[in-house]
Amino acid sequence: MTIAPPPFETPGTPAVPVVPTPAFAHVTQERKLNFGSALALTGAGVEDSVLLAAAKLLESVADVKTDIVEGTTGDRAAIRFVVVEGGPADSTNEAYQIEISELEAVVTAHSGRGVARAAATLAQLLTVTDGSAMLPQGVIRDEPRFSWRGLSLDVARSFYPVPEVKAVIDLCYLYKLNVLHLHLTDDQGWRLEIPSRPELTEISGATSSDGGRAGFYTVEDFANLQEYAHARGITVVPEIDLPGHTNAATHAIGELNPSGEPTAAYGGMKVGFSMLHPGLEATEPFVRDVITSVASQTQGDYVHFGGDEPLDMDPQDYRDLVTQIYEVVAETGKNPVGWQEAAAAPLPAQMIYQFWDPRLSRDDVETAVAAGAKVILSPGDRTYLDMKYDASTSIGQDWAALIELGDSYEWDPASHVKGVKEADVVGVEAAVWTETIHSFEDLTYMLLPRLAAVAEVGWSPQTLRDWDSFAQRIATQSPVWERFGVRWHASPAVNWGN
Ligand code: TNX
């Protein structure tokens, strides 16, 4: 069987308190399915780790106990997760259907990813009354608008240890994001162990932005993070920022510099001064060692090579190096992703560019897209979650904009960049840069609630997106953040009900 597509012509009524809003939902709060004091879950064709992650999410969000049951549950009400073959591109297909009767809740999906998305919806629909877990009866049929919905986390300026990154993955999971892009290297630090180049993390794993934390992920840490993400239907996309933003590398390896001497450690905010040199003998083997290692450590299909802000580089050197780096990534079998500036290099048509800087010319991106390239939209003035909410926000930056919740929500990826239509857009990605964000508390304060707004931009049909509806639904999420114990920003345009 396949899951019937959401009937878009009949928008879901009434609105369900779920973020991002589902493509179709018809549920009634008047009739509930009652599970009793512990919620039974069964899985058919579902990976154990995926089912376990779903159970943990339901427990942490809805404050219920869960019980994973092998086989049938007899008369006991349960949520039955069923993965059925037959959907288009099964492993990446995120569509799901939930049917809730007075007897049971049946979730049908084509992959673990679909199960993960359904779990996020269920976690938000579950309520507990007099100690009993309840779901409203009805039907939800849902699928994403875009296949790439991400968060880019800068762990290079300020390091975030594994447990904190897992907590960020939990937030991504709850709002149906499917990509965690880790910005692993920059001028201020190098955060991923490269076994053939141990000096990178030995030396530059110990540096950071002024006031930020240092550290790095071992090969085991990185594998562990990817397993955790996989169980939640999330792909980790590592970024090694080349050929600029390389001071952590040139600080650790002197041969990467024309002088042969290491550069000084750097903890400042300026960008664009550091670079690799195409004429040096050490450059190509360095790029090859690093990219090959990162690709072999990466479970997903993508490696991001950066390419941003070559401000002090000779333009021809930049284009040559980007072309070379692209080729090394492509040789590993991974799909290369680069920031929008990389469109200046003559790269093959299947390239994916990440649009970020509203100040730059869009001409190169437009030309590349006309030739078949795709775009991830991370417009700095909408999705850069290191931007301050308003002038009084004590951390963050403001070079792109002040970004309140509505600014993150009220834009359409299909008409944001001239020459880039819906079909050219792979998806949207929020980004949080951490030059000024040095603790987990500060991080979640910048993410919440804006991360949920970007998630809805990427998931929900444009026809169903509406600020008033979002403002009401996002208010229902603040008790969840309180339960998680994370700091968040009470955007003034929302009535948080307290
Ligand atoms: C621009 S986004 C950068 C980052 C900074 C960020 C600060 C991008 C590709 N480059 O290096 O951290 O602004 O907002």
Residues whose N, C-alpha, C, O or C-beta is under 5 A from the ligand:
A	BS01	TNX	V271 D308 W339 W356 D386 Q397 W433
